[in-house]
Amino acid sequence: NGSLNNLDMPSLASIGGDFSISGNAAAGVNMPLLTSIGASLWLNGSNLQNLDGLSALTTIGYELGIWSSALTSLNLTALTSIGHDFALSTNESLVSVSLPALVSVGSGGLEFYNLDAMTQFSLPALTTVAGGFQFNDHAVLSSFDLSALTSVGAGGCLCENPQLANASVQALVDQLVAGGFSGSFTVSGNLP
C-alpha cells in the first residue's frame, strides 16, 4: 500500500499465523502489546527503517525473514525464540542487528547473506541453533557477539566477510566444538 504511513495496532496481542509487510510505504510500526506470531514475520521490499514498535514480541513460531528492506536497525529486545529459521538477506541499509534475549532458533537455522552495511551484530544470549549456520558476504562487519552459542545442529559457512578476522571466526568454531559440535564449517574469504 503506497499511501500507508504507519502500521498502528496498539491493542493487538498475538497473531496466529503469518505477518507479512511487503512493498509498503509505511515508515513505522506500532504494536506495543504484540507478544507472539504463530508462524512467520516477513519483511520484503518494505520501507520500514526499524521494528522498534514490536518491542514486546517474544516468540515467532516459524520464520523471521527480512529481504530487500529499508531497515537500518533490527532491535527486537524481548524476542527469545524463533521456531524454524532466521533469515536476513540483501538488506543494503541494515547497519545493526541486536537481539539480546534470543536464546534459540529452530531446525531451519541462521541464514545471513549480503548485509553490506552491517557493522554491529549481537545475539549474546543465543545458545542453540538446531539447524545450519550460514554467515556470508558482509562487507564491513569486523566483529560479532555470539558468546553464548554452544550448539549448532548442522554445519555451515562463515565465508567472504573481508573485515571479519579469521581468528574471531575460528574462536566461534572452537567454542562450538567445545560444546559438542562435530560437524563441519567452511571458513574462507575472511580477513587473515
N, C-alpha and C positions, 0 to 999 in steps of 0.2 A: 504494500500500500504506500504509494508515493506521498500521500498527504498526512500520514500518521506521524505525529510529533513525539509521543510518549506512550509507552505501554503502562497504564496506570490501573492496577487491580489491588488496592490496598487491603482487601479482606480475604483474598484468595489464600487458602492454607495448603492445598495439595492439588496435584494434577495426576489423575490415574494413568494416563497414557503418555504420549509424546507431546513435547512443547517445542515448536519449530518457529524460528524467526528467520525469514528468508526474503531478501530483496526489499526490505522495508527502509523507509527514510527515518524511522524512529531514532532519536538520539539518546533516549533514556528508557529505563525500565524501573517501575516502582511496584514491587510485590513483597513488602516487608514481612509478611506473615507466611510466605510460601516456604514450607519445610521439606516437602518431598515431591519428586517427579517419578511416577511409577515406571516409566520406560526411558525415553531419551530427551535430552536437551540438545537441540541442534541450532547452530547459527551458520547461515550460508549466505554470503553476499549482503550482510546486514550493515547498516551504518552505525550501530551501537558502538560506543567507544569504551564502555565498561559494563560490568554486570553488578555494580555496587548495590543496586536495588534488589538484589537477590541475597541479601546478607544473612537471612535465616535458613537458607537452603542447606539441609544436612545430608540428604540421600538422593541419588539418581539411580533408579533401578536397573538401567541398561547402559546407555552411552552418553558421554559428554563429547560432542563433536562440534568443532568450530573450524570452518573453512572459509577462506577468502572474505574475511570480515574486516571492519574498520577498527576492531578492538585495539586499544593501546595498552590496556592492562586487564589481567584476569585475576581478580582477588575474590575468591569465594571462601570467606574466612570460617564459615561454620560447616562446610562440606566435609563429611567424614568417610563416605563410601560411594563408589561408582560400581554398579553390579557387573558390568561387562568390559567396556573399554573407554579409554580417554584418548581422543584423537584431536590433534591440532596440526593444521597444515596450511601453508601458503597464506599466512596472515602477515602481510608485509609491514603493518604498523604496530604489531604486538611487541612491546618493549619488556614487560614484566609479567611473570606468572607466579602467583603466590597462593598456595592452598595450604595454610598452616595446620589445619586439622585433618586433612585427608590421610586416612590410615590404610585403605585397601582399594585395589582396582581388580576387577574380575578377570576371567579367562581370555578376554579379548586383548588385554594388555595395554601398554602405553605405546602410542604411535605419534611421534613428534617429528615433523618434516618442514623444511624450508621456512624457518622463522627468522628471517634475515635481520630484523631489528632487535631481537630479543637479547637483552643484556642481563636480566635477572630471572633466575629460575629456582624456586624454592618450594619443596614438598618435604619439610623437615620431619613430619610425623608419619610419612608413608613407610609402612613396614612390609607390605605384601602386594605383589603384582602376580596374580595367578597365571597370566599368560606371558607373552613375549614383551620385549623391551626394545623399541626402535627409537633412536635419538640421533637424527641425521640432518646435516646441511643447515647449520645455524651459523651464519657468517661472523657475528661479532660476540657471541657468548663466550665468556672467558672463565666462568665458574658456575657451580650449581650446588644446591643443598638437597641431598638425598641421604642425609646422615643416619636415618633410622632404617633404611631399606636393607632387609636381610633375606627376603625370599622373592625369587622370580621363578615362575613355573616353566618357562621355556627360554631359550636363548634369545639373542638379539644382536643388534648392531649399534655401536657408538662410533659413528663414522662421519667424516667430512665436516668437522667442526674446527675450522682453521685457527681459531683463537683459544680453543679449549686444550689445555696441556694434556698430553698423553699420560703424565703422572697422575693427574686427577681422575682420568678415566680408568686407569689401571687400579687406582685406590678403590674405586667403586666396585670393580670386578673382584678384587681381593676381599672386599667387605662381603660380597655375595657368596663367594667360595667359603669364607669363614662361617657363614650362616647355613651352609649345607648345599649350596648350588653346585651341580655337577655337569651342567650343560655347557654350551659354548657361546662365546660372544666374539663378534668380529670387531676389532678395534683398528681403524685405519683413517688416514687423512686428517688427523688432529694435529695440533701443534706439538712438534717434537720436544 
